[in-house]
Amino acid sequence: MTGKTRGLPDAERKCFLDYYFRNSLPDIVVRYHGTEYGDPGSEERLQKMANVLAANCRNFKRNDRHKYRAAIAHWEQDLEYLKETGAG
């Protein structure tokens, strides 16, 4: 969903974030993460999404900041979007 070669355009990433925030999670996510993401539209869901994006940024910066700069920039933009809008 992020990155130079396979990344979605900004508008599509925002739509994805809005959808993920406001709707039920796919069964595979629930199977692996249980109730960690909370209910659709909840503060818990928003916080978990932000934590995952922030962790991706930290981890990929440590791994190879230059190689993953496009993905890191996308995650940082997505974090800013969540902060500004509360996910739509």
Summary of the structure (lengths in Angstrom):
residues: 88
radius of gyration: 13.1
end to end distance: 18.3
largest distance: 36.1
contacts: 229
relative contact order: 0.19
helix: 67%
strand: 0%
